[in-house]
């Protein structure tokens, strides 16, 4: 029988480039669904946050922000700033590059992640935020 469960995961961030490991929370959500085989999708509503995977270790927690600074520098000129003047044009570009969601296979009731792979939320806005991530699990 097909099971579909949608829930929300609340997180608070410290602001720009806060990288939050949400793997454990997603695992708990999947466990509660009773789904043995299927998929879990994690989505952030909003245009200045992103979800991806990373090896959650000190080197990469520095490397990812450094790479984002090279891709979309904070001090570059952004058309978004001309309209809104909210200081986060680079945040929108960075979020678009990483993406707002990730889909993870579920097998035997567990997320099918690699040994060193964690699911993370990346705060790209210029201020601390309270975020609500949508987690949708689908399977049997």
MIKEPA-22684 format. One record per residue (C-alpha): x, y, z; residue number from 1; residue in one letter. Coordinates in steps of 0.001 Angstrom, whole numbers, plus 500000, padded with zeros to 6 digits. Layout:
BEGIN
<rec><u>X</u><v>Y</v><w>Z</w><pos>NUM</pos><code>a</code></rec>
...
//
This chain:
BEGIN
<rec><u>500000</u><v>500000</v><w>500000</w><pos>1</pos><code>x</code></rec>
<rec><u>501298</u><v>503453</v><w>499059</w><pos>2</pos><code>x</code></rec>
<rec><u>502014</u><v>505747</v><w>502019</w><pos>3</pos><code>x</code></rec>
<rec><u>502463</u><v>509518</v><w>501695</w><pos>4</pos><code>x</code></rec>
<rec><u>503425</u><v>511539</v><w>504769</w><pos>5</pos><code>x</code></rec>
<rec><u>504173</u><v>515257</v><w>504783</w><pos>6</pos><code>x</code></rec>
<rec><u>505496</u><v>517023</v><w>507850</w><pos>7</pos><code>x</code></rec>
<rec><u>507505</u><v>520107</v><w>508728</w><pos>8</pos><code>x</code></rec>
<rec><u>510848</u><v>520414</v><w>510432</w><pos>9</pos><code>x</code></rec>
<rec><u>511573</u><v>523672</v><w>512249</w><pos>10</pos><code>x</code></rec>
<rec><u>515113</u><v>524984</v><w>512576</w><pos>11</pos><code>x</code></rec>
<rec><u>516664</u><v>528219</v><w>513752</w><pos>12</pos><code>x</code></rec>
<rec><u>519786</u><v>529513</v><w>512060</w><pos>13</pos><code>x</code></rec>
<rec><u>522508</u><v>531883</v><w>513181</w><pos>14</pos><code>x</code></rec>
<rec><u>522501</u><v>533708</v><w>509867</w><pos>15</pos><code>x</code></rec>
<rec><u>524463</u><v>533719</v><w>506660</w><pos>16</pos><code>x</code></rec>
<rec><u>526386</u><v>530527</v><w>505880</w><pos>17</pos><code>x</code></rec>
<rec><u>525170</u><v>528641</v><w>508932</w><pos>18</pos><code>x</code></rec>
<rec><u>525274</u><v>524983</v><w>507849</w><pos>19</pos><code>x</code></rec>
<rec><u>522900</u><v>522850</v><w>509918</w><pos>20</pos><code>x</code></rec>
<rec><u>523123</u><v>519043</v><w>509929</w><pos>21</pos><code>x</code></rec>
<rec><u>519519</u><v>517823</v><w>509707</w><pos>22</pos><code>x</code></rec>
<rec><u>520283</u><v>514158</v><w>508980</w><pos>23</pos><code>x</code></rec>
<rec><u>519166</u><v>512877</v><w>512378</w><pos>24</pos><code>x</code></rec>
<rec><u>515886</u><v>514776</v><w>512244</w><pos>25</pos><code>x</code></rec>
<rec><u>515113</u><v>513461</v><w>508771</w><pos>26</pos><code>x</code></rec>
<rec><u>515949</u><v>509915</v><w>509920</w><pos>27</pos><code>x</code></rec>
<rec><u>513488</u><v>510284</v><w>512830</w><pos>28</pos><code>x</code></rec>
<rec><u>510761</u><v>511505</v><w>510487</w><pos>29</pos><code>x</code></rec>
<rec><u>511322</u><v>508597</v><w>508077</w><pos>30</pos><code>x</code></rec>
<rec><u>511298</u><v>506111</v><w>510970</w><pos>31</pos><code>x</code></rec>
<rec><u>507911</u><v>507378</v><w>512194</w><pos>32</pos><code>x</code></rec>
<rec><u>506288</u><v>506988</v><w>508757</w><pos>33</pos><code>x</code></rec>
<rec><u>506638</u><v>503215</v><w>508678</w><pos>34</pos><code>x</code></rec>
<rec><u>507832</u><v>503428</v><w>505070</w><pos>35</pos><code>x</code></rec>
<rec><u>510243</u><v>500602</v><w>504257</w><pos>36</pos><code>x</code></rec>
<rec><u>511080</u><v>501480</v><w>500653</w><pos>37</pos><code>x</code></rec>
<rec><u>510520</u><v>504788</v><w>498896</w><pos>38</pos><code>x</code></rec>
<rec><u>511820</u><v>508349</v><w>498911</w><pos>39</pos><code>x</code></rec>
<rec><u>512113</u><v>511292</v><w>501274</w><pos>40</pos><code>x</code></rec>
<rec><u>512065</u><v>514803</v><w>499841</w><pos>41</pos><code>x</code></rec>
<rec><u>513266</u><v>517775</v><w>501892</w><pos>42</pos><code>x</code></rec>
<rec><u>512242</u><v>521218</v><w>500592</w><pos>43</pos><code>x</code></rec>
<rec><u>512813</u><v>524729</v><w>501906</w><pos>44</pos><code>x</code></rec>
<rec><u>510071</u><v>527221</v><w>501058</w><pos>45</pos><code>x</code></rec>
<rec><u>511859</u><v>530494</v><w>500405</w><pos>46</pos><code>x</code></rec>
<rec><u>514501</u><v>531824</v><w>498067</w><pos>47</pos><code>x</code></rec>
<rec><u>517480</u><v>532320</v><w>500411</w><pos>48</pos><code>x</code></rec>
<rec><u>517898</u><v>528856</v><w>501905</w><pos>49</pos><code>x</code></rec>
<rec><u>519171</u><v>525609</v><w>500401</w><pos>50</pos><code>x</code></rec>
<rec><u>519303</u><v>521884</v><w>501095</w><pos>51</pos><code>x</code></rec>
<rec><u>522124</u><v>519598</v><w>499995</w><pos>52</pos><code>x</code></rec>
<rec><u>524478</u><v>516895</v><w>501231</w><pos>53</pos><code>x</code></rec>
<rec><u>527997</u><v>517289</v><w>502510</w><pos>54</pos><code>x</code></rec>
<rec><u>530508</u><v>515493</v><w>504651</w><pos>55</pos><code>x</code></rec>
<rec><u>529802</u><v>517480</v><w>507814</w><pos>56</pos><code>x</code></rec>
<rec><u>533382</u><v>518043</v><w>508956</w><pos>57</pos><code>x</code></rec>
<rec><u>535352</u><v>521203</v><w>509844</w><pos>58</pos><code>x</code></rec>
<rec><u>537274</u><v>521454</v><w>506565</w><pos>59</pos><code>x</code></rec>
<rec><u>534200</u><v>521313</v><w>504366</w><pos>60</pos><code>x</code></rec>
<rec><u>532293</u><v>523622</v><w>506699</w><pos>61</pos><code>x</code></rec>
<rec><u>534912</u><v>526205</v><w>505674</w><pos>62</pos><code>x</code></rec>
<rec><u>535310</u><v>525085</v><w>502050</w><pos>63</pos><code>x</code></rec>
<rec><u>531632</u><v>525378</v><w>501098</w><pos>64</pos><code>x</code></rec>
<rec><u>531271</u><v>529026</v><w>502229</w><pos>65</pos><code>x</code></rec>
<rec><u>534593</u><v>529863</v><w>500549</w><pos>66</pos><code>x</code></rec>
<rec><u>533399</u><v>528299</v><w>497293</w><pos>67</pos><code>x</code></rec>
<rec><u>530104</u><v>530190</v><w>497479</w><pos>68</pos><code>x</code></rec>
<rec><u>532019</u><v>533445</v><w>497929</w><pos>69</pos><code>x</code></rec>
<rec><u>533914</u><v>532708</v><w>494709</w><pos>70</pos><code>x</code></rec>
<rec><u>530728</u><v>531770</v><w>492819</w><pos>71</pos><code>x</code></rec>
<rec><u>528553</u><v>534679</v><w>494018</w><pos>72</pos><code>x</code></rec>
<rec><u>530676</u><v>537235</v><w>495902</w><pos>73</pos><code>x</code></rec>
<rec><u>528925</u><v>539223</v><w>498591</w><pos>74</pos><code>x</code></rec>
<rec><u>530363</u><v>542524</v><w>497325</w><pos>75</pos><code>x</code></rec>
<rec><u>529462</u><v>542044</v><w>493634</w><pos>76</pos><code>x</code></rec>
<rec><u>526754</u><v>544167</v><w>492036</w><pos>77</pos><code>x</code></rec>
<rec><u>523321</u><v>542492</v><w>491920</w><pos>78</pos><code>x</code></rec>
<rec><u>520242</u><v>543783</v><w>490107</w><pos>79</pos><code>x</code></rec>
<rec><u>518156</u><v>542525</v><w>493037</w><pos>80</pos><code>x</code></rec>
<rec><u>519770</u><v>545225</v><w>495191</w><pos>81</pos><code>x</code></rec>
<rec><u>518611</u><v>547999</v><w>492856</w><pos>82</pos><code>x</code></rec>
<rec><u>515006</u><v>547010</v><w>493474</w><pos>83</pos><code>x</code></rec>
<rec><u>514923</u><v>545813</v><w>497076</w><pos>84</pos><code>x</code></rec>
<rec><u>518066</u><v>547203</v><w>498760</w><pos>85</pos><code>x</code></rec>
<rec><u>517970</u><v>544393</v><w>501326</w><pos>86</pos><code>x</code></rec>
<rec><u>521619</u><v>543337</v><w>501080</w><pos>87</pos><code>x</code></rec>
<rec><u>520939</u><v>539772</v><w>500007</w><pos>88</pos><code>x</code></rec>
<rec><u>521234</u><v>539652</v><w>496226</w><pos>89</pos><code>x</code></rec>
<rec><u>524139</u><v>537237</v><w>496594</w><pos>90</pos><code>x</code></rec>
<rec><u>522004</u><v>535097</v><w>498943</w><pos>91</pos><code>x</code></rec>
<rec><u>519393</u><v>534527</v><w>496231</w><pos>92</pos><code>x</code></rec>
<rec><u>522020</u><v>533585</v><w>493648</w><pos>93</pos><code>x</code></rec>
<rec><u>523765</u><v>531183</v><w>496050</w><pos>94</pos><code>x</code></rec>
<rec><u>520453</u><v>529520</v><w>496967</w><pos>95</pos><code>x</code></rec>
<rec><u>519638</u><v>529068</v><w>493279</w><pos>96</pos><code>x</code></rec>
<rec><u>523015</u><v>527423</v><w>492649</w><pos>97</pos><code>x</code></rec>
<rec><u>522630</u><v>524894</v><w>495491</w><pos>98</pos><code>x</code></rec>
<rec><u>518875</u><v>524369</v><w>495185</w><pos>99</pos><code>x</code></rec>
<rec><u>515844</u><v>524277</v><w>497489</w><pos>100</pos><code>x</code></rec>
<rec><u>515402</u><v>520520</v><w>497823</w><pos>101</pos><code>x</code></rec>
<rec><u>516890</u><v>517063</v><w>497847</w><pos>102</pos><code>x</code></rec>
<rec><u>515346</u><v>513627</v><w>497364</w><pos>103</pos><code>x</code></rec>
<rec><u>516860</u><v>510677</v><w>499217</w><pos>104</pos><code>x</code></rec>
<rec><u>516015</u><v>507013</v><w>498618</w><pos>105</pos><code>x</code></rec>
<rec><u>514653</u><v>504982</v><w>501527</w><pos>106</pos><code>x</code></rec>
<rec><u>515504</u><v>501270</v><w>501699</w><pos>107</pos><code>x</code></rec>
<rec><u>514583</u><v>498943</v><w>504540</w><pos>108</pos><code>x</code></rec>
<rec><u>513245</u><v>501927</v><w>506500</w><pos>109</pos><code>x</code></rec>
<rec><u>516510</u><v>503893</v><w>506375</w><pos>110</pos><code>x</code></rec>
<rec><u>517918</u><v>506763</v><w>504329</w><pos>111</pos><code>x</code></rec>
<rec><u>520307</u><v>505502</v><w>501640</w><pos>112</pos><code>x</code></rec>
<rec><u>523143</u><v>507938</v><w>502353</w><pos>113</pos><code>x</code></rec>
<rec><u>526828</u><v>507317</v><w>501792</w><pos>114</pos><code>x</code></rec>
<rec><u>529116</u><v>506631</v><w>504731</w><pos>115</pos><code>x</code></rec>
<rec><u>530305</u><v>510248</v><w>504997</w><pos>116</pos><code>x</code></rec>
<rec><u>527183</u><v>511933</v><w>503640</w><pos>117</pos><code>x</code></rec>
<rec><u>524926</u><v>514113</v><w>505759</w><pos>118</pos><code>x</code></rec>
<rec><u>521853</u><v>516150</v><w>504792</w><pos>119</pos><code>x</code></rec>
<rec><u>522310</u><v>519837</v><w>505569</w><pos>120</pos><code>x</code></rec>
<rec><u>520346</u><v>523040</v><w>505454</w><pos>121</pos><code>x</code></rec>
<rec><u>522425</u><v>526036</v><w>504351</w><pos>122</pos><code>x</code></rec>
<rec><u>521273</u><v>529454</v><w>505509</w><pos>123</pos><code>x</code></rec>
<rec><u>522157</u><v>531961</v><w>502825</w><pos>124</pos><code>x</code></rec>
<rec><u>520205</u><v>535000</v><w>504016</w><pos>125</pos><code>x</code></rec>
<rec><u>522119</u><v>537784</v><w>505730</w><pos>126</pos><code>x</code></rec>
<rec><u>520336</u><v>537412</v><w>509066</w><pos>127</pos><code>x</code></rec>
<rec><u>519305</u><v>534661</v><w>511494</w><pos>128</pos><code>x</code></rec>
<rec><u>516077</u><v>532966</v><w>510476</w><pos>129</pos><code>x</code></rec>
<rec><u>513462</u><v>530547</v><w>511742</w><pos>130</pos><code>x</code></rec>
<rec><u>512872</u><v>528082</v><w>508922</w><pos>131</pos><code>x</code></rec>
<rec><u>510197</u><v>525473</v><w>508302</w><pos>132</pos><code>x</code></rec>
<rec><u>511392</u><v>522698</v><w>506006</w><pos>133</pos><code>x</code></rec>
<rec><u>508798</u><v>520508</v><w>504318</w><pos>134</pos><code>x</code></rec>
<rec><u>509603</u><v>516794</v><w>504482</w><pos>135</pos><code>x</code></rec>
<rec><u>507540</u><v>514527</v><w>502240</w><pos>136</pos><code>x</code></rec>
<rec><u>507979</u><v>510756</v><w>502409</w><pos>137</pos><code>x</code></rec>
<rec><u>506492</u><v>508491</v><w>499800</w><pos>138</pos><code>x</code></rec>
<rec><u>506681</u><v>504724</v><w>499637</w><pos>139</pos><code>x</code></rec>
<rec><u>505421</u><v>501449</v><w>500974</w><pos>140</pos><code>x</code></rec>
//
